[in-house]
Amino acid sequence: MASPRQLYRRADDWARGLSRVRYALLTGAVVTASVLAVGVLLDTSTMVQAVTMGITMAVLYYAFDVNAEDD
């Protein structure tokens, strides 16, 4: 079985290989799911906040291309 460090590196390499759009969409989906999960744990309604945060993060990650290699 792979160690947690190897699993992290494999996932990181996979994510870094994604295109700019796919990386931004993945980030938006993860953020949306995370905010929804916290809302469920805290027993609050966070649907609008989760979707808004996901869209905002996806737009920011696309606009600033944080996954780009520095030249």
N, C-alpha and C positions, 0 to 999 in steps of 0.2 A: 504494500500500500504506500502511496505517495505521502510524503510529509506535508504539513500545512504550508511550509515555505515553497515547496515545489508546486503545489496546487495554486498558490498565489501567483507565482511567476508565470505559470501556464495561462492563467486567466488574464494576467496583465499583458502578456505578449499577444494574446488573442484580441484584447480590447484595443491595444495600440495598433493592431493591423486593420482595424475598421476604418472605413472612410469617415470623412468629417461629418457628414449627415448622419450616418449610422451611429457614430459615437455620441453625437448630440441627442439623438432619439433614445439611445440606451440610457444615457444619463437622465433624461427627462422621465423615462419609465421607472427607473430605480428610485428617483426622488419622489415621484407620485406614489409608488407603492410604499415607500418608507413613511411618508407623511400619513397615508391612510392607515398603516399598521400602528403608528403611534396614536392616532385618533381612536382606533378600536381599543387599544390598551387603556387609554384614558377615558373611554366611554363618552366621546364627544363627536359631534358631527363635523367632519373636516373635508367633505367632498370638494367643495369649491376651493378651499385653500390648497388642497393637495393638487388638484388639476392646475390651478394658477401657478403654484410653485414649480410643478413639472414643466409647464410650458416656458416659464421664465428661465429656468435652468437650461433647457434645451436651446433656447434662443441665445443665451449668453455663451454656452459652450460652442455653438456654431459660429457666433460672431467673433469670438476671440480665439478660436481654434487652439484650445489648451493642450491638445494631444499632438501638436505639430513638433517636429524635430527642430531644435535650434541649429542654425547654420554656423 
